[in-house]
Structure formats: structure tokens, C-alpha cells
Amino acid sequence: MRFSFAYDRQQLANLKVVKECRLWLKDGWITAESFERLQQTFPSACYHPNIMIRLLLFIATLLALAGVLGILGLMFHSLSEDLIFAGLLVYGGLGWWAAEKIFIGRHHYKSGVNEALIYHGCGFIIGGVAGLADGNEHVLGITATVVFAFAAFRYLDLLSTACAIGSFALTLFYELYQVEALRTFIPPVFIIIFLALYGLARRAKQQDTQQWWHHNLVVVEALSLLLVYAAGNYLVVRMLSEELLDLDLAPGDDIPLAWFFYGTTVIIPLVYLYRGIRNKDVVMLRVSLLALAFSVFTFKYYFSLNRPELTLTSAGVVLIALAMWLMHYLKKVRNGYTRESIRSSRWAAVQAEALVISQTLGGTQAQSGKPFGSGTSGGGGAGTEF
Amino acid sequence: MTGPQLEDLRQRELITQEQYEHIKPILTGKIVSVFYELRTLLYLGILLFSSGAGILIYQNIGQIGHVLALSGLTLLMLACFAYVTLKRQPYSHHSVKPPSPYYDYVVLLGCLLLVSVLGYAQFQFNLLEGNLEWATLTTAVIFFAVAYRFDHVGILSMAITAFVSFWGIRLSIVNWAAGDFFTSRQLYVTALVLGLSLTAIGSWLDTRKIKKHFSFTYQNFGFLLYFAGCLVGMAAEDIPYGWFVLLIYAGCAAAYRIAQWKKSFLFLLYAFLAAYIATTVWLGDLIFDQHEVLWFLYSIISCGALIFFVVKYRHYFKQ
């Protein structure tokens, strides 16, 4: 068989059908009898517990692994450094082996135990290789990218996918940064490479007709789009130029090609927004909203009127008005968009929303000394790191 | 699931033609819901506006005048409550669909403004001097009423938070993470009692089928308070901590029952963490302090056994 993901295809396919149908049942689209029949038609031996049990198993596995590590440490701590690093490598590999043979072999699919072993394994393999290479950054970056990408591909793991993209971006940045002449070209190179990666992810999504890697590819898409935007964002570019290229800007000075980055800061989110709405691409739509918010923040940061309270208030009014208008506009389905929640009975989402609201808005009671208890300003404080 | 797979389900008559036609456009992305996007926008808008307006009023207080500002806030609050009262649906023990998408947010805004008004009155005029806890209790009562009448889980969380803070406990995840859960150590008894009561009330209301979708909030706060109270009690060392270990085990039994009954495994996670910490402290004092190897063996065996148990008896933990 071709090298592919680690799980049993038939079992996983059945599990995915039943999982989807369970949501339909919860949303009231199908009846309980239909669901019962579907469940019988698509039996699955996969062990895929709910999120809380997963978390519990994840924590328990990590604690157990800490015990194993402690005992191994007591046994081998007197060995030479290189042997220890080699040992870490073997140990990480053994973790993966255990995940595959013991747990995936027993049809564990994202059970919490798997993830703990896989992440643990990733960490030790990367650490071992980096240690053997004397902490060489090139080796570290490339190993991390390859190991995470492998874990993402083989175990369909989303966190590994994000880590793979992250390590890839960091490695790319670091390698370009090493060559003096290439430093100024970091932003365009990032834009081109991650646009290409986005394109590849889209292609792969279409070729993956069974949607095995669907969610992984969505993560790749979203992160690529974000990185393309970040590479063209004036604030990010300027901050990084000042930090890393020792660019000393006198008041009134600007970074080279400033007009280009002003342009991209405005244009990229708008292009995302347009394409997102046009193609009904929810990933792009959400990324565009994030990007837009960060663009507004960028301009406020450099062209501030020093009246943050006015900005806050007016931004609030604009957002409320926009949201209310859209809710009104989308009362009926227009161009395929609706304001209604078509997946209505996501009980968990309602609870999470209530929690967020009560924690950010209503967390403080009438306490003396704080006139406006709910004064948390939630500005666009997104990270500027790559 | 893909389009062809759905087609296959229909051909095998696992779903009806009607169901197929309902699901197909959603699955293939012909219809896209922006429900959560719009709600996020609205929520962010309210967050920004209320913080900005707060600062604005505070800064210009000399010009506007405190009385005017306070009346403005009060009027706005009354307007919110008037709107939701006019548009309200009849009360029901069940979940009520809001009459408009922003209805819930108006309820929320009204309640937030109530907090602001009270806080403002206290800060500026010391109106509530010496009666602060009664103001908090009143807020809690109003919030409970609002939560039930207008069917709002978020307000219920706020009501419980206010009610608990009336007893001197500042309950919030933020405080908890900062290790500032109880302002004073003696409060753990209060926390235990409150935790028990909240869980009991939530469960009782659930059996009476009154607002079943609220039960989780009660039980969640209840268990958090109870287990946190026990753990703080253990650390306080006023009473031999063995008692608290026993209390935690009792709590675990309750959490296990409720988790099974409500299919809410979050409580099981709390229970596991509390019991694990308690047992570890206890065993540590009893046996392990001499040999570090025992610690490692303990973590391997205890966690290994737990994993084995959970996986082996998986059908107990099915949703």
C-alpha cells in the first residue's frame, strides 16, 4: 500500500460519516431512526472519545510519560552528552512507534493518548537531532519543519500542521536573514512562497476527494493567507526592519518602499474580503476580517490622533451599525448567505459564548474604586511575530 | 462528508429525498451561514463602544456633570430593558428562541449598564457606602430574574458570579489563574457550601425540567467552587487535610454520576484533577518522600491505570 496516514481507512471513513450524521441529528435535520440506521450501516471500531475525555487522557498520558522520563533519566544520566541526545532521538521514535502499534493498532483515533505520544515524540526527535547537531539552527529549523509536517501528514493532526507551517516560516525567515543581500527581499519572497503554498493547499484539497486531510489543508490555507498578509503589512515590516535590520528611523523618515507596504496593507485584506465573499470561501472571509482589523490597528498606530477613547467609541458604533445592518440585510438568504445559524443546536458553542461574554464584559461586579468595571479594551492586539 | 457520499446515502435510502435536499446546499457550501461572524462583529462593537464611552464620560465628567452622566446611563439602561420587555416572548421552562438576532445583546447591554450605573453611583457619590455587598446581592437577584425571564445563559453566569461575590468570593477564571481565587483563606468553607448548593440547585431544577439548558452553568460553577474550596482547605492546614481528601473523593463520585447523567464530561476532568492532586499530596506525605523513584513509578502506574480504565470502559463515557 502507498504510504499514507496511519489509520484504518474503512474504519475512519465510517467514523467520519457517523460523526457528521450525529451533527445532523443534533440540528434536527434527520430523525433518530435515520441516525440509528446510519450508525448500523457504518459501524466503526475507532476509539474517538469526546473532547473532555480526550483532554483527560492527554494529561494522564503526559504525566505517565513524565514518570517514564524520570526513571530513564535516573538510569542514564551519567552517559556522555552525544549518547544522551541519541537516546532522546530513539526515545521519541519509540513514542511514535508506541502510538502506531499499540494505540492506533487498537483503532485509537485522536483519543488524547495518541496526541500526547505524538507531540512528545516530535519534541524529543527534534531535540535529539538538534542536540546531535550541536544546536545548529539550520538543522533545527529544517528538522522541526520536516518532523511536524510528517506528523501532520501521517496522523492528520492539526496542531502539528500549524507547527509545521510555523517552523517553515521561521526557517525561511532565518535563512534569508543570514544573507545580507537578501534581507530586503524577505517580504516579497514570503508573499510569493506563501501564495504558492496557498495555491498548493487549494489544489491538494480538490485532489483529496475523500477529504482525509481536509481540516489540515484548511489550516494550511488560513495560515498561508495570514503570512502573506503579515509579510505585506506595514507595521510588521517596519517593526521587524527596526528590530532586525538595525534600521534607525529619524522622525519623518520612512522605511524603503513605504508606499508599497502602505498599499499592500490596504489592498491585501480587501482582495481577501472580495474573494471571500465572491467565492463563499469562509476561510478567506474570516482571515480577511482579522486582516482588516489589523490594518486598521496599523494605521491607528502610526497616524494616531492620540484620542484612543474616540477611536474605541466610533469603532464600536461602526461595528454595531454594520452588524445590525448585515443582520437585517441577510434576513432572507441572499447570494447564498444567511444570518441564521444553520447549525443551530451547537450547545457547546452557546456555552462557550456565554463564558466569553461573562468573563470579558461582566466579570467585575460593583466594586468600589472602579467606575467602569467592564473597561477591557479589546483592540487589535494581534501578534507581530512570524 | 462530500457531495458524492451524500448522494450515496440517499441512493441507499439511509436519508430521505427531503433530508437530502435540505442538507445538500449546506454541505456543498451553496448556503453559507455568517451567524457567528455577525455575532462576533456585534459583540466586538459592544465591547469597544462600552469601553470607549466609559473612558469618554469619565474624562469629560467636569463638563457633563456627574448627575447628567448617571442619568444618561440609567436612561440607556431603561431603554434596553424597555425594548426587551416589549419584544419579549412568553416565559417557558424551555429554551426560548429570541425574537430578533440582537435581542440577546440588548439584554446583555442592559445588564452591563446596570453594573456601570451601580459602580458609578458608588464611586462618585458613595451612595452605597457600607452597603456594597447588598448592592451586589441586589444585582445578583436582578440578574437571576433577567436570566430566567429573558432566557439568557450569559446573564445567568453573571448572576452566579455576583451572588458568589456577595459571600466574599471573587469568582473568575482570570482571578483563579492568578491564584487569587479566595480573598481570604477562611472562605473555603463558604466555597464548599456554595459549591454544593449550586450543584444541588442546578440538578434539582434539571429534574424539574425548569430551564434544562441552564443546569450546566450551575453545575459548572458548583463543581469549580467545591473542588477549589477543598484544595484550598487542604493547603490551609486548619483541619487535618485527610478530611478534605475524603470530601474530594465524595465530590468525584457526584461528578461521575452527573457526568454520566448529563453527558457532560468537563466535571469528570475537574474531578480527576482535584482527586489526583489530593491523592498525590496524601501519598507523598505517607510514603514517597524518601525515594524519588517511587514518584516516577507512581505517575506511570496511576496514569497508566487511569488510561486503561477509561479506554476499557469506554461505553460509560459515551456521549
Interface residues (C-beta under 8 A of the other chain):
Chain A: K16 V17 E20 W24 W29 I30 S34 R37 L38 T41 Y47 P49 N50 I51 M52 I53 L55 L56 L57 I59 A60 T61 L63 A64 A66 G67 V68 G70 I71 L74 H108 S111 V113 T209 Q210 Q211 K280 V282 L285 R286 L289 P308 E309 L310 T311 L312 T313 S314 A315 G316 V317 V318 L319 I320 A321 L322 A323 M324 L326 M327 L330 V333 G336 Y337 T338 R339 E340 S341 I342 R343 W347 A349 V350 Q351 E353 A354 L355 I357 S358 Q359 T360 L361 G362 G363 T364 Q365 A366 Q367 S368 G369 K370 P371 F372 G373 S374 G375 T376 S377 G378
Chain B: M1 T2 Q5 L9 R12 L14 I15 T16 Q19 H22 I23 P25 I26 G29 K30 I31 V32 S33 V34 F35 Y36 E37 L38 R39 L41 L42 Y43 L44 G45 I46 L47 L48 F49 S50 S51 G52 A53 G54 I55 L56 Y58 Q59 P101 Y102 L108 C111 L112 V115 S116 L118 G119 Y120 Q122 F123 Q124 L128 L132 A135 T136 T139 V153 G154 L156 S157 M158 T161 A162 S165 S172 I173 V174 H213 F216 T217 S264 F265 L266 L268 L269 F272 L273 E292 V293 W295 F296 L297 Y298 S299 I300 S302 C303 G304 L306 I307 V310 V311 R314 F317 Q319
